[in-house]
């Protein structure tokens, strides 16, 4: 038996999927409207405007994929990659705190990375099968 009972596991995964989707979706307004905060961050990263728009599109895709149970693992892989990029950017380029947010954006990036990692851990058998299948070709 796993650490999480089957019924509770699905409910937990659904709740966490909604949390990740909502975090990613709430940033889209700022990225797609060219809000000053978002433009400032991507200017510091020397990725304005294409990095801002591209990451927004990728985050929209993640938001949809994590809500589809059979595709959650794909969203988790993409989401984890995006959040690793965000965390590294915060640590080495733009700083933890942005526009007086007290580190909220950094915290949300870490939270999403942890949840996406949890999704991948719960689907580890499926991922192992997929990786083995690609390894044979």
C-alpha positions in Angstrom: 0.0 0.0 0.0 1.3 3.5 -0.8 1.8 6.3 1.6 -1.4 7.9 0.3 -4.6 5.9 0.3 -6.1 5.6 -3.3 -9.2 7.7 -2.7 -7.4 10.3 -0.8 -4.5 10.3 -3.3 -6.8 11.3 -6.2 -8.5 14.0 -4.2 -5.1 15.4 -3.1 -3.8 15.3 -6.7 -6.9 17.2 -7.9 -6.5 19.9 -5.2 -2.8 20.3 -5.9 -3.5 20.4 -9.7 -5.9 23.3 -9.1 -3.3 25.1 -6.9 -0.6 24.8 -9.5 -3.0 25.9 -12.3 -4.2 28.9 -10.3 -0.7 30.0 -9.5 0.4 29.8 -13.2 -2.9 31.4 -14.4 -2.7 34.4 -12.1 0.6 35.4 -13.6 -0.7 35.4 -17.1 -2.5 38.7 -16.8 0.7 40.4 -15.9 2.7 38.7 -18.6 0.3 39.1 -21.4 -0.7 42.7 -20.6 2.9 43.8 -20.3 2.5 44.9 -16.7 5.4 47.1 -15.5 6.4 44.5 -12.9 6.6 41.7 -15.4 8.4 43.8 -18.0 11.0 44.9 -15.3 11.7 41.3 -14.4 12.2 40.1 -18.0 14.2 43.2 -18.8 16.6 42.3 -16.0 16.8 38.8 -17.5 17.4 40.3 -21.0 14.5 38.4 -22.3 11.9 41.1 -22.8 9.4 40.7 -24.5 9.8 37.2 -26.0 10.8 35.5 -22.7 7.8 37.1 -21.0 5.4 36.1 -23.7 6.9 32.6 -24.3 6.9 31.8 -20.6 3.3 32.9 -20.4 2.3 30.6 -23.2 4.2 27.7 -21.6 2.5 28.4 -18.2 -0.9 28.4 -19.9 -0.1 25.0 -21.4 1.1 23.7 -18.0 -2.2 25.1 -16.4 -4.3 23.0 -18.8 -2.1 19.8 -18.7 -2.0 19.5 -14.9 -5.8 19.6 -14.8 -6.0 16.5 -17.1 -5.1 13.5 -14.9 -3.7 11.4 -17.8 -1.5 14.4 -19.0 -0.6 15.7 -15.5 2.9 14.2 -15.8 3.6 16.2 -19.0 2.4 19.4 -17.3 4.6 18.5 -14.3 7.7 18.1 -16.4 7.2 21.4 -18.2 6.1 23.1 -15.0 9.1 21.9 -13.1 11.4 23.0 -15.9 9.8 26.5 -15.9 10.0 26.8 -12.1 13.7 25.7 -12.0 14.4 28.4 -14.4 12.4 30.9 -12.3 14.2 29.8 -9.1 17.6 30.0 -10.7 16.8 33.5 -12.1 15.7 34.7 -8.7 18.8 33.3 -6.9 21.4 34.5 -9.4 20.0 37.4 -11.4 16.9 39.3 -10.2 16.9 38.6 -6.5 14.4 36.9 -4.2 12.3 40.0 -3.6 10.6 41.7 -6.6 8.9 45.1 -6.5 8.5 44.9 -2.7 6.6 41.5 -2.8 8.5 40.1 0.2 9.7 37.2 -2.0 6.2 36.0 -2.9 7.0 35.2 -6.5 10.1 33.2 -5.4 8.0 31.3 -2.8 5.3 30.5 -5.4 8.0 29.3 -7.8 9.4 27.0 -5.1 5.9 25.8 -4.2 5.0 25.0 -7.8 8.3 23.2 -8.3 7.7 21.1 -5.2 4.1 20.2 -6.3 5.3 19.3 -9.8 8.0 17.1 -8.3 5.3 15.4 -6.2 3.2 14.8 -9.4 6.3 13.2 -11.0 7.0 11.1 -8.0 3.4 9.8 -7.9 3.6 8.9 -11.6 7.1 7.4 -11.4 6.0 4.0 -12.8 4.5 5.6 -15.8 7.5 7.8 -16.4 9.8 4.8 -16.0 7.9 2.9 -18.7 8.0 5.9 -21.0 11.7 6.5 -20.6 12.4 2.8 -21.1 10.3 2.8 -24.3 12.3 5.8 -25.7 15.6 4.2 -24.5 15.0 1.2 -26.7 14.7 3.2 -29.9 
